[in-house]
Each structure stands twice: as C-alpha cells, then as structure tokens.
C-alpha cells in the first residue's frame, strides 16, 4: 500500500473500514487519566462496529508484562482477533490483518478507525504509519487516553496536523449507519440511548 494516495472521503464508511482498539490492557488502564471513560467509549465503538459488520481488531503491547485486554471489552462478542506487539506502532500488525481480510472481501478496507491508549504514543505512531502506507485514518478522540491530559491533547493535535481525521465515537457510529432508514438504525439508537460514562 505504500506510496498510494489516501482515500479522501470525509466520512468513515462501514463497507470499507475497520476498527482497531489499541492496548486496552489490565495493567495499563489503571494509570490512564479517566481510563474508565476511555474504556466505556471503546466498548461502545466495539458494539457499534458489530451492529454494522465493521471488522474489529484488538492489539496488546507486551502482554506478558502489561496483561491481556480487559475482559469487559470482550463481553457479549465472539472472539475478536488479538495481536501482540512490541513496537509502539501497531501498523505492521494491522497491515498484516488487512492483507488477509482483503483477500476474502468484495470491498477492500481503505479506512482505519482507531481508539485506545496511549494517545501520544501507540495511537499516534500507529496513525502516522498507517497514513504513510496510504490508508485513510480516523481517530475517536473520546476513546483515547494518556496518563496526562496535555499528552493526549498534543497527540490528537499532531495526528490532525498529519491528516488524520479526529472525530467523536458517536460520529463514527452514525457514519457507519449512514441513514435512519438503515435496517439496523434502531439497534444503534438503543445503544446510544443506553450509553454510560
């Protein structure tokens, strides 16, 4: 994909996107500022992605030392692909996943929606590397976190300056839906109505 021009769509599309939730792990989340809120938003994104058949991938940074993905993220779902990494960027793992996925799909994935931790390290490096590989990248800002809010803000600013589209998690969900006439709009409406922070 390297060298290709990124898709210039202004919205994220269910048919051509995937969701990647980065490093929401047992020993990382407790030190993240407003970590419970970040986790809640990521659970919402995972559920919305499931409604609209958006492929979802979880990453884990050095799980031997930092623990596994928090169990709540997996509740009520089939086993989601989980990829371990040592590099801070998850781009290599995501690109490998997409190569395999695109081999069996009619519509290739050209957009990646990111959320997770830490905003200014793993999320940032992943976003920048995926952009360099020609993918369009969105980041759900309310589903990202860092130990310090200043780091989170700077990470989001840097991503935006590099052409990553910064959005709210609900924006992603409603863009995946596209219209109130969608046959699964009512499910999204219920999910939104029962969101908690």
Phi and psi in degrees as GROMACS dihedral restraints (atoms count N, CA, C in turn):
[ dihedral_restraints ]
;  ai    aj    ak    al  type     phi  dphi    fc
    3     4     5     6     1   -56.5    20    10
    4     5     6     7     1   134.9    20    10
    6     7     8     9     1    90.8    20    10
    7     8     9    10     1   -14.5    20    10
    9    10    11    12     1   -72.6    20    10
   10    11    12    13     1   150.2    20    10
   12    13    14    15     1   -77.0    20    10
   13    14    15    16     1   131.9    20    10
   15    16    17    18     1   -61.8    20    10
   16    17    18    19     1   147.8    20    10
   18    19    20    21     1   -57.0    20    10
   19    20    21    22     1   140.8    20    10
   21    22    23    24     1  -106.6    20    10
   22    23    24    25     1    16.0    20    10
   24    25    26    27     1   -58.3    20    10
   25    26    27    28     1   140.7    20    10
   27    28    29    30     1   -84.5    20    10
   28    29    30    31     1   -13.7    20    10
   30    31    32    33     1  -124.6    20    10
   31    32    33    34     1   157.6    20    10
   33    34    35    36     1   -88.8    20    10
   34    35    36    37     1   135.7    20    10
   36    37    38    39     1  -115.8    20    10
   37    38    39    40     1   131.5    20    10
   39    40    41    42     1   -59.2    20    10
   40    41    42    43     1   -37.0    20    10
   42    43    44    45     1   -70.4    20    10
   43    44    45    46     1   -22.8    20    10
   45    46    47    48     1  -126.6    20    10
   46    47    48    49     1    21.1    20    10
   48    49    50    51     1  -127.2    20    10
   49    50    51    52     1   164.1    20    10
   51    52    53    54     1  -135.7    20    10
   52    53    54    55     1   159.0    20    10
   54    55    56    57     1  -109.0    20    10
   55    56    57    58     1   131.4    20    10
   57    58    59    60     1  -122.5    20    10
   58    59    60    61     1   122.1    20    10
   60    61    62    63     1  -105.8    20    10
   61    62    63    64     1   117.2    20    10
   63    64    65    66     1   -99.6    20    10
   64    65    66    67     1   118.7    20    10
   66    67    68    69     1    56.3    20    10
   67    68    69    70     1    39.7    20    10
   69    70    71    72     1   -84.6    20    10
   70    71    72    73     1    78.9    20    10
   72    73    74    75     1  -113.0    20    10
   73    74    75    76     1   158.2    20    10
   75    76    77    78     1   -56.5    20    10
   76    77    78    79     1   -37.9    20    10
   78    79    80    81     1   -97.2    20    10
   79    80    81    82     1    -5.3    20    10
   81    82    83    84     1   -94.7    20    10
   82    83    84    85     1   -44.6    20    10
   84    85    86    87     1   -57.5    20    10
   85    86    87    88     1   -39.6    20    10
   87    88    89    90     1   -60.4    20    10
   88    89    90    91     1   -22.5    20    10
   90    91    92    93     1   -97.3    20    10
   91    92    93    94     1     1.3    20    10
   93    94    95    96     1   -87.6    20    10
   94    95    96    97     1   133.2    20    10
   96    97    98    99     1   -61.0    20    10
   97    98    99   100     1   127.8    20    10
   99   100   101   102     1    53.5    20    10
  100   101   102   103     1    41.3    20    10
  102   103   104   105     1   -58.6    20    10
  103   104   105   106     1   -36.2    20    10
  105   106   107   108     1   -65.5    20    10
  106   107   108   109     1   -36.1    20    10
  108   109   110   111     1   -67.5    20    10
  109   110   111   112     1   -44.0    20    10
  111   112   113   114     1   -57.8    20    10
  112   113   114   115     1   -45.8    20    10
  114   115   116   117     1   -63.4    20    10
  115   116   117   118     1   -42.6    20    10
  117   118   119   120     1   -59.5    20    10
  118   119   120   121     1   -44.1    20    10
  120   121   122   123     1   -64.1    20    10
  121   122   123   124     1   -41.4    20    10
  123   124   125   126     1   -66.7    20    10
  124   125   126   127     1   -36.2    20    10
  126   127   128   129     1   -64.2    20    10
  127   128   129   130     1   -41.0    20    10
  129   130   131   132     1   -60.3    20    10
  130   131   132   133     1   -46.0    20    10
  132   133   134   135     1   -61.0    20    10
  133   134   135   136     1   -43.2    20    10
  135   136   137   138     1   -61.2    20    10
  136   137   138   139     1   -41.8    20    10
  138   139   140   141     1   -68.0    20    10
  139   140   141   142     1   -41.5    20    10
  141   142   143   144     1   -64.5    20    10
  142   143   144   145     1   -41.5    20    10
  144   145   146   147     1   -60.9    20    10
  145   146   147   148     1   -39.4    20    10
  147   148   149   150     1   -63.4    20    10
  148   149   150   151     1   -41.7    20    10
  150   151   152   153     1   -57.6    20    10
  151   152   153   154     1   -41.1    20    10
  153   154   155   156     1  -103.1    20    10
  154   155   156   157     1    18.5    20    10
  156   157   158   159     1    55.8    20    10
  157   158   159   160     1    37.9    20    10
  159   160   161   162     1   -86.9    20    10
  160   161   162   163     1   120.8    20    10
  162   163   164   165     1   -58.1    20    10
  163   164   165   166     1   139.2    20    10
  165   166   167   168     1  -125.4    20    10
  166   167   168   169     1   137.2    20    10
  168   169   170   171     1  -127.8    20    10
  169   170   171   172     1   137.8    20    10
  171   172   173   174     1  -111.0    20    10
  172   173   174   175     1   141.1    20    10
  174   175   176   177     1  -116.5    20    10
  175   176   177   178     1   154.8    20    10
  177   178   179   180     1  -133.9    20    10
  178   179   180   181     1   126.3    20    10
  180   181   182   183     1   -87.8    20    10
  181   182   183   184     1   115.6    20    10
  183   184   185   186     1    41.6    20    10
  184   185   186   187     1    64.4    20    10
  186   187   188   189     1   -59.8    20    10
  187   188   189   190     1   -25.6    20    10
  189   190   191   192     1   -59.4    20    10
  190   191   192   193     1   -35.9    20    10
  192   193   194   195     1   -99.4    20    10
  193   194   195   196     1   -29.5    20    10
  195   196   197   198     1  -109.0    20    10
  196   197   198   199     1     2.8    20    10
  198   199   200   201     1    83.5    20    10
  199   200   201   202     1   172.7    20    10
  201   202   203   204     1   -85.0    20    10
  202   203   204   205     1   172.1    20    10
  204   205   206   207     1   -55.6    20    10
  205   206   207   208     1   140.7    20    10
  207   208   209   210     1   -62.3    20    10
  208   209   210   211     1   135.3    20    10
  210   211   212   213     1   -57.3    20    10
  211   212   213   214     1   -34.4    20    10
  213   214   215   216     1   -59.4    20    10
  214   215   216   217     1   -28.1    20    10
  216   217   218   219     1   -67.4    20    10
  217   218   219   220     1   -20.3    20    10
  219   220   221   222     1  -102.0    20    10
  220   221   222   223     1    -3.1    20    10
  222   223   224   225     1   -63.9    20    10
  223   224   225   226     1   136.6    20    10
  225   226   227   228     1    70.9    20    10
  226   227   228   229     1    23.2    20    10
  228   229   230   231     1  -137.7    20    10
  229   230   231   232     1   159.1    20    10
  231   232   233   234     1   -68.7    20    10
  232   233   234   235     1   168.3    20    10
  234   235   236   237     1   -59.3    20    10
  235   236   237   238     1   125.5    20    10
  237   238   239   240     1   -94.0    20    10
  238   239   240   241     1   148.3    20    10
  240   241   242   243     1   -60.4    20    10
  241   242   243   244     1   131.8    20    10
  243   244   245   246     1  -124.7    20    10
  244   245   246   247     1   125.6    20    10
  246   247   248   249     1  -118.5    20    10
  247   248   249   250     1   127.6    20    10
  249   250   251   252     1   -86.4    20    10
  250   251   252   253     1   151.7    20    10
  252   253   254   255     1  -149.4    20    10
  253   254   255   256     1   160.0    20    10
  255   256   257   258     1  -114.6    20    10
  256   257   258   259     1   -32.8    20    10
  258   259   260   261     1   -66.7    20    10
  259   260   261   262     1   149.5    20    10
  261   262   263   264     1   -69.2    20    10
  262   263   264   265     1   -40.2    20    10
  264   265   266   267     1   -72.8    20    10
  265   266   267   268     1   136.9    20    10
  267   268   269   270     1   -98.1    20    10
  268   269   270   271     1    11.3    20    10
  270   271   272   273     1   -60.1    20    10
  271   272   273   274     1   -42.6    20    10
  273   274   275   276     1   -59.1    20    10
  274   275   276   277     1   -45.0    20    10
  276   277   278   279     1   -64.7    20    10
  277   278   279   280     1   -42.4    20    10
  279   280   281   282     1   -64.6    20    10
  280   281   282   283     1   -44.5    20    10
  282   283   284   285     1   -63.2    20    10
  283   284   285   286     1   -38.4    20    10
  285   286   287   288     1   -63.9    20    10
  286   287   288   289     1   -42.8    20    10
  288   289   290   291     1   -61.2    20    10
  289   290   291   292     1   -44.4    20    10
  291   292   293   294     1   -68.0    20    10
  292   293   294   295     1   -36.4    20    10
  294   295   296   297     1   -60.2    20    10
  295   296   297   298     1   -44.2    20    10
  297   298   299   300     1   -67.9    20    10
  298   299   300   301     1   -44.2    20    10
  300   301   302   303     1   -63.7    20    10
  301   302   303   304     1   -45.4    20    10
  303   304   305   306     1   -67.8    20    10
  304   305   306   307     1   -18.9    20    10
  306   307   308   309     1   -69.6    20    10
  307   308   309   310     1   -17.6    20    10
  309   310   311   312     1  -119.7    20    10
  310   311   312   313     1     4.3    20    10
  312   313   314   315     1  -104.9    20    10
  313   314   315   316     1   150.3    20    10
  315   316   317   318     1   -76.3    20    10
  316   317   318   319     1   -40.6    20    10
  318   319   320   321     1  -108.2    20    10
  319   320   321   322     1   119.0    20    10
  321   322   323   324     1   -71.0    20    10
  322   323   324   325     1   152.0    20    10
  324   325   326   327     1   -79.7    20    10
  325   326   327   328     1   120.8    20    10
  327   328   329   330     1  -120.5    20    10
  328   329   330   331     1    -4.6    20    10
  330   331   332   333     1  -126.1    20    10
  331   332   333   334     1   140.5    20    10
  333   334   335   336     1  -126.2    20    10
  334   335   336   337     1   128.0    20    10
  336   337   338   339     1  -104.1    20    10
  337   338   339   340     1   123.4    20    10
  339   340   341   342     1  -110.6    20    10
  340   341   342   343     1   148.8    20    10
  342   343   344   345     1  -154.8    20    10
  343   344   345   346     1   165.3    20    10
  345   346   347   348     1   130.3    20    10
  346   347   348   349     1  -155.5    20    10
  348   349   350   351     1  -138.0    20    10
  349   350   351   352     1   158.0    20    10
  351   352   353   354     1   -86.2    20    10
  352   353   354   355     1   145.6    20    10
  354   355   356   357     1   -53.4    20    10
  355   356   357   358     1   -45.6    20    10
  357   358   359   360     1   -88.8    20    10
  358   359   360   361     1     0.2    20    10
  360   361   362   363     1  -120.7    20    10
  361   362   363   364     1   -87.3    20    10
  363   364   365   366     1   -67.6    20    10
  364   365   366   367     1   -42.4    20    10
  366   367   368   369     1   -65.2    20    10
  367   368   369   370     1   -47.0    20    10
  369   370   371   372     1   -60.1    20    10
  370   371   372   373     1   -52.1    20    10
  372   373   374   375     1   -63.4    20    10
  373   374   375   376     1   -37.2    20    10
  375   376   377   378     1   -63.6    20    10
  376   377   378   379     1   -47.1    20    10
  378   379   380   381     1   -60.7    20    10
  379   380   381   382     1   -45.7    20    10
  381   382   383   384     1   -65.8    20    10
  382   383   384   385     1   -39.9    20    10
  384   385   386   387     1   -69.4    20    10
  385   386   387   388     1   -39.2    20    10
  387   388   389   390     1   -65.0    20    10
  388   389   390   391     1   -36.5    20    10
  390   391   392   393     1   -61.8    20    10
  391   392   393   394     1   -44.4    20    10
  393   394   395   396     1   -62.1    20    10
  394   395   396   397     1   -26.4    20    10
  396   397   398   399     1   -85.7    20    10
  397   398   399   400     1     3.5    20    10
  399   400   401   402     1    93.0    20    10
  400   401   402   403     1     6.4    20    10
  402   403   404   405     1   -89.1    20    10
  403   404   405   406     1   151.9    20    10
  405   406   407   408     1   -86.4    20    10
  406   407   408   409     1   132.3    20    10
  408   409   410   411     1  -121.2    20    10
  409   410   411   412     1   132.6    20    10
  411   412   413   414     1  -117.9    20    10
  412   413   414   415     1   147.3    20    10
  414   415   416   417     1  -130.3    20    10
  415   416   417   418     1   128.8    20    10
  417   418   419   420     1   -83.1    20    10
  418   419   420   421     1    98.8    20    10
  420   421   422   423     1   -58.2    20    10
  421   422   423   424     1   -39.4    20    10
  423   424   425   426     1   -73.4    20    10
  424   425   426   427     1   -10.2    20    10
  426   427   428   429     1  -103.3    20    10
  427   428   429   430     1    19.8    20    10
  429   430   431   432     1  -120.2    20    10
  430   431   432   433     1   154.7    20    10
  432   433   434   435     1  -154.3    20    10
  433   434   435   436     1   157.5    20    10
  435   436   437   438     1  -139.7    20    10
  436   437   438   439     1   170.0    20    10
  438   439   440   441     1   -64.9    20    10
  439   440   441   442     1   -36.1    20    10
  441   442   443   444     1  -120.4    20    10
  442   443   444   445     1   135.3    20    10
  444   445   446   447     1   -60.8    20    10
  445   446   447   448     1   -34.5    20    10
  447   448   449   450     1   -62.2    20    10
  448   449   450   451     1   -37.5    20    10
  450   451   452   453     1   -66.3    20    10
  451   452   453   454     1   -41.3    20    10
  453   454   455   456     1   -61.3    20    10
  454   455   456   457     1   -46.7    20    10
  456   457   458   459     1   -61.9    20    10
  457   458   459   460     1   -46.6    20    10
  459   460   461   462     1   -63.9    20    10
  460   461   462   463     1   -38.3    20    10
  462   463   464   465     1   -61.7    20    10
  463   464   465   466     1   -44.8    20    10
  465   466   467   468     1   -65.5    20    10
  466   467   468   469     1   -39.9    20    10
  468   469   470   471     1   -62.6    20    10
  469   470   471   472     1   -42.6    20    10
  471   472   473   474     1   -66.2    20    10
  472   473   474   475     1   -41.0    20    10
  474   475   476   477     1   -61.8    20    10
  475   476   477   478     1   -45.7    20    10
  477   478   479   480     1   -59.9    20    10
  478   479   480   481     1   -43.1    20    10
  480   481   482   483     1   -63.9    20    10
  481   482   483   484     1   -25.3    20    10
  483   484   485   486     1   -90.2    20    10
  484   485   486   487     1     3.5    20    10
  486   487   488   489     1    98.2    20    10
  487   488   489   490     1     6.3    20    10
  489   490   491   492     1   -79.0    20    10
  490   491   492   493     1   135.8    20    10
  492   493   494   495     1   -86.2    20    10
  493   494   495   496     1   116.9    20    10
  495   496   497   498     1   -91.7    20    10
  496   497   498   499     1   128.7    20    10
  498   499   500   501     1  -144.2    20    10
  499   500   501   502     1   175.4    20    10
  501   502   503   504     1   -93.6    20    10
  502   503   504   505     1   152.8    20    10
  504   505   506   507     1   -58.2    20    10
  505   506   507   508     1   -41.8    20    10
  507   508   509   510     1   -64.7    20    10
  508   509   510   511     1   -32.5    20    10
  510   511   512   513     1   -59.5    20    10
  511   512   513   514     1   -46.4    20    10
  513   514   515   516     1   -58.9    20    10
  514   515   516   517     1   -46.3    20    10
  516   517   518   519     1   -61.4    20    10
  517   518   519   520     1   -45.0    20    10
  519   520   521   522     1   -73.7    20    10
  520   521   522   523     1   -27.6    20    10
  522   523   524   525     1   -71.9    20    10
  523   524   525   526     1   -37.7    20    10
  525   526   527   528     1   -60.4    20    10
  526   527   528   529     1   -37.1    20    10
  528   529   530   531     1   -72.7    20    10
  529   530   531   532     1   -49.9    20    10
  531   532   533   534     1    85.0    20    10
  532   533   534   535     1   -39.0    20    10
  534   535   536   537     1  -155.8    20    10
  535   536   537   538     1   150.0    20    10
  537   538   539   540     1   -68.8    20    10
  538   539   540   541     1   -10.7    20    10
  540   541   542   543     1   -85.5    20    10
  541   542   543   544     1    -5.7    20    10
  543   544   545   546     1   -59.1    20    10
  544   545   546   547     1   136.4    20    10
  546   547   548   549     1   -60.2    20    10
  547   548   549   550     1   -18.0    20    10
  549   550   551   552     1  -111.3    20    10
  550   551   552   553     1    14.7    20    10
  552   553   554   555     1   -59.5    20    10
  553   554   555   556     1   -39.1    20    10
  555   556   557   558     1   -61.0    20    10
  556   557   558   559     1   -36.9    20    10
  558   559   560   561     1   -64.8    20    10
  559   560   561   562     1   -41.7    20    10
  561   562   563   564     1   -63.9    20    10
  562   563   564   565     1   -42.6    20    10
  564   565   566   567     1   -58.8    20    10
  565   566   567   568     1   -42.5    20    10
  567   568   569   570     1   -65.7    20    10
  568   569   570   571     1   -41.6    20    10
  570   571   572   573     1   -61.2    20    10
  571   572   573   574     1   -44.3    20    10
  573   574   575   576     1   -65.2    20    10
  574   575   576   577     1   -42.0    20    10
  576   577   578   579     1   -62.9    20    10
  577   578   579   580     1   -33.0    20    10
  579   580   581   582     1  -100.8    20    10
  580   581   582   583     1    13.7    20    10
  582   583   584   585     1   -62.7    20    10
  583   584   585   586     1   144.1    20    10
  585   586   587   588     1  -129.5    20    10
  586   587   588   589     1   153.6    20    10
